[in-house]
């Protein structure tokens, strides 16, 4: 985990799914296609689950991002329709 936070990006059928941790503002944010769909404060270490959805070709896809804090780091995952999404760390 970087001192200022982390930024992970995955793609699903051309749609961008991002998980952004901001250590200055103590927030964890889920973005789909660049739009914020969920946010939660993460001032204290705990399990955070963020939910969102998007529609692609008439089908609704459910997105679940989960962050499990293990001070001083965290394990972050994103699932789309129950399948794990491979994530790349952004700079």
MIDOSE-1310 file (N, C-alpha, C; in nm, 2 decimals, decimal comma, always signed):
residues 91
xxxx	+0,08/-0,12/+0,00/+0,00/+0,00/+0,00/+0,09/+0,12/+0,00; +0,06/+0,21/-0,09/+0,14/+0,34/-0,10/+0,10/+0,43/+0,02; +0,18/+0,52/+0,05/+0,15/+0,61/+0,16/+0,03/+0,70/+0,13; +0,01/+0,74/+0,01/-0,11/+0,82/-0,02/-0,23/+0,74/-0,06
xxxx	-0,22/+0,61/-0,09/-0,33/+0,53/-0,12/-0,30/+0,43/-0,24; -0,40/+0,36/-0,29/-0,38/+0,27/-0,39/-0,49/+0,29/-0,50; -0,46/+0,24/-0,62/-0,55/+0,26/-0,73/-0,54/+0,13/-0,82; -0,65/+0,05/-0,82/-0,65/-0,07/-0,90/-0,75/-0,06/-1,01
xxxx	-0,71/-0,11/-1,13/-0,80/-0,11/-1,25/-0,82/-0,24/-1,31; -0,94/-0,28/-1,34/-0,97/-0,40/-1,42/-1,07/-0,37/-1,53; -1,08/-0,45/-1,63/-1,17/-0,43/-1,74/-1,26/-0,55/-1,75; -1,39/-0,53/-1,78/-1,48/-0,64/-1,81/-1,56/-0,60/-1,93
xxxx	-1,54/-0,68/-2,04/-1,61/-0,65/-2,16/-1,60/-0,51/-2,21; -1,48/-0,45/-2,19/-1,46/-0,31/-2,23/-1,49/-0,21/-2,13; -1,55/-0,25/-2,02/-1,59/-0,15/-1,92/-1,48/-0,14/-1,81; -1,44/-0,02/-1,77/-1,34/+0,00/-1,67/-1,40/-0,01/-1,53
xxxx	-1,34/-0,09/-1,44/-1,38/-0,10/-1,30/-1,26/-0,06/-1,22; -1,27/+0,04/-1,13/-1,16/+0,08/-1,05/-1,19/+0,09/-0,90; -1,09/+0,06/-0,82/-1,10/+0,07/-0,68/-0,99/+0,16/-0,63; -1,03/+0,27/-0,57/-0,94/+0,38/-0,53/-0,94/+0,40/-0,38
xxxx	-0,82/+0,38/-0,32/-0,81/+0,41/-0,18/-0,73/+0,54/-0,16; -0,79/+0,63/-0,09/-0,73/+0,76/-0,07/-0,70/+0,77/+0,08; -0,57/+0,76/+0,12/-0,53/+0,77/+0,26/-0,54/+0,91/+0,32; -0,54/+1,01/+0,24/-0,55/+1,15/+0,29/-0,69/+1,17/+0,33
xxxx	-0,79/+1,13/+0,25/-0,93/+1,15/+0,29/-0,99/+1,03/+0,36; -0,92/+0,92/+0,37/-0,96/+0,80/+0,44/-1,09/+0,75/+0,37; -1,08/+0,73/+0,24/-1,20/+0,68/+0,17/-1,16/+0,57/+0,07; -1,25/+0,48/+0,05/-1,24/+0,37/-0,05/-1,35/+0,40/-0,15
xxxx	-1,32/+0,41/-0,28/-1,42/+0,44/-0,38/-1,42/+0,34/-0,49; -1,54/+0,30/-0,54/-1,56/+0,21/-0,65/-1,61/+0,30/-0,77; -1,54/+0,29/-0,88/-1,57/+0,36/-1,00/-1,60/+0,26/-1,12; -1,71/+0,29/-1,19/-1,73/+0,21/-1,31/-1,74/+0,30/-1,43
xxxx	-1,66/+0,28/-1,53/-1,65/+0,37/-1,64/-1,62/+0,51/-1,60; -1,54/+0,53/-1,50/-1,50/+0,67/-1,45/-1,61/+0,74/-1,37; -1,72/+0,67/-1,34/-1,83/+0,73/-1,25/-1,83/+0,66/-1,12; -1,83/+0,74/-1,01/-1,83/+0,69/-0,88/-1,97/+0,62/-0,85
xxxx	-1,97/+0,50/-0,81/-2,09/+0,43/-0,78/-2,10/+0,39/-0,63; -1,99/+0,39/-0,56/-2,00/+0,37/-0,41/-1,87/+0,42/-0,35; -1,89/+0,46/-0,22/-1,78/+0,52/-0,14/-1,80/+0,49/+0,01; -1,69/+0,46/+0,08/-1,71/+0,44/+0,22/-1,58/+0,49/+0,29
xxxx	-1,60/+0,54/+0,41/-1,49/+0,59/+0,49/-1,41/+0,47/+0,54; -1,28/+0,48/+0,54/-1,19/+0,37/+0,59/-1,09/+0,42/+0,69; -1,13/+0,50/+0,78/-1,04/+0,56/+0,88/-0,98/+0,45/+0,98; -1,06/+0,35/+1,01/-1,02/+0,24/+1,09/-1,02/+0,11/+1,01
xxxx	-0,92/+0,02/+1,04/-0,91/-0,10/+0,97/-1,04/-0,19/+0,99; -1,11/-0,23/+0,88/-1,22/-0,31/+0,89/-1,25/-0,37/+0,75; -1,34/-0,46/+0,74/-1,38/-0,51/+0,61/-1,48/-0,42/+0,54; -1,45/-0,38/+0,42/-1,54/-0,29/+0,34/-1,59/-0,36/+0,22
xxxx	-1,72/-0,35/+0,20/-1,78/-0,41/+0,08/-1,85/-0,30/+0,00; -1,81/-0,27/-0,12/-1,88/-0,17/-0,20/-1,95/-0,24/-0,32; -2,07/-0,20/-0,35/-2,16/-0,26/-0,45/-2,19/-0,16/-0,56; -2,19/-0,21/-0,68/-2,23/-0,13/-0,80/-2,28/-0,22/-0,91
xxxx	-2,32/-0,16/-1,02/-2,38/-0,23/-1,13/-2,36/-0,15/-1,26; -2,36/-0,22/-1,37/-2,37/-0,15/-1,50/-2,44/-0,24/-1,60; -2,49/-0,18/-1,70/-2,57/-0,25/-1,80/-2,49/-0,26/-1,93; -2,47/-0,38/-1,98/-2,40/-0,40/-2,11/-2,48/-0,49/-2,20
xxxx	-2,52/-0,44/-2,32/-2,60/-0,51/-2,42/-2,73/-0,56/-2,35; -2,79/-0,48/-2,27/-2,92/-0,51/-2,21/-2,91/-0,60/-2,09; -2,79/-0,64/-2,05/-2,78/-0,73/-1,93/-2,71/-0,65/-1,82; -2,77/-0,66/-1,70/-2,72/-0,59/-1,58/-2,61/-0,68/-1,52
xxxx	-2,50/-0,62/-1,49/-2,38/-0,69/-1,43/-2,36/-0,63/-1,29; -2,35/-0,72/-1,19/-2,33/-0,67/-1,05/-2,18/-0,67/-1,02; -2,14/-0,56/-0,96/-2,00/-0,55/-0,92/-1,99/-0,54/-0,77; -1,90/-0,62/-0,71/-1,88/-0,62/-0,57/-1,73/-0,61/-0,54
xxxx	-1,69/-0,50/-0,48/-1,55/-0,48/-0,44/-1,53/-0,50/-0,29; -1,43/-0,57/-0,25/-1,41/-0,60/-0,11/-1,26/-0,56/-0,07; -1,25/-0,50/+0,04/-1,12/-0,47/+0,10/-1,11/-0,52/+0,24; -1,01/-0,60/+0,26/-0,99/-0,66/+0,40/-0,86/-0,60/+0,45
xxxx	-0,87/-0,52/+0,55/-0,75/-0,45/+0,61/-0,67/-0,55/+0,70; -0,54/-0,55/+0,67/-0,45/-0,62/+0,76/-0,34/-0,51/+0,78; -0,36/-0,43/+0,88/-0,27/-0,32/+0,90/-0,12/-0,36/+0,89; -0,04/-0,30/+0,81/-0,06/-0,17/+0,74/-0,10/-0,19/+0,59
xxxx	-0,14/-0,31/+0,55/-0,19/-0,32/+0,41/-0,33/-0,37/+0,41; -0,38/-0,40/+0,29/-0,51/-0,45/+0,27/-0,52/-0,54/+0,15; -0,61/-0,64/+0,15/-0,63/-0,73/+0,04/-0,75/-0,68/-0,04; -0,74/-0,64/-0,16/-0,85/-0,58/-0,24/-0,89/-0,67/-0,35
xxxx	-1,02/-0,70/-0,37/-1,07/-0,78/-0,48/-1,19/-0,71/-0,54; -1,22/-0,74/-0,67/-1,34/-0,70/-0,73/-1,39/-0,82/-0,81; -1,52/-0,84/-0,79/-1,59/-0,95/-0,86/-1,70/-0,89/-0,95; -1,72/-0,94/-1,07/-1,83/-0,90/-1,16/-1,91/-1,03/-1,18
xxxx	-2,03/-1,02/-1,14/-2,13/-1,14/-1,15/-2,07/-1,26/-1,08; -2,00/-1,24/-0,97/-1,94/-1,35/-0,89/-1,81/-1,40/-0,94; -1,76/-1,36/-1,05/-1,62/-1,40/-1,10/-1,52/-1,29/-1,07; -1,41/-1,34/-1,02/-1,30/-1,25/-0,98/-1,25/-1,17/-1,11
xxxx	-1,22/-1,04/-1,09/-1,17/-0,96/-1,20/-1,02/-0,94/-1,18; -0,94/-0,97/-1,28/-0,80/-0,95/-1,26/-0,77/-0,80/-1,25; -0,69/-0,76/-1,16/-0,66/-0,61/-1,13/-0,52/-0,58/-1,16; -0,50/-0,46/-1,21/-0,36/-0,41/-1,23/-0,35/-0,28/-1,15
xxx	-0,24/-0,26/-1,09/-0,22/-0,14/-1,01/-0,18/-0,03/-1,10; -0,25/+0,08/-1,08/-0,23/+0,21/-1,16/-0,13/+0,29/-1,08; -0,07/+0,38/-1,16/+0,03/+0,47/-1,10/-0,04/+0,60/-1,06
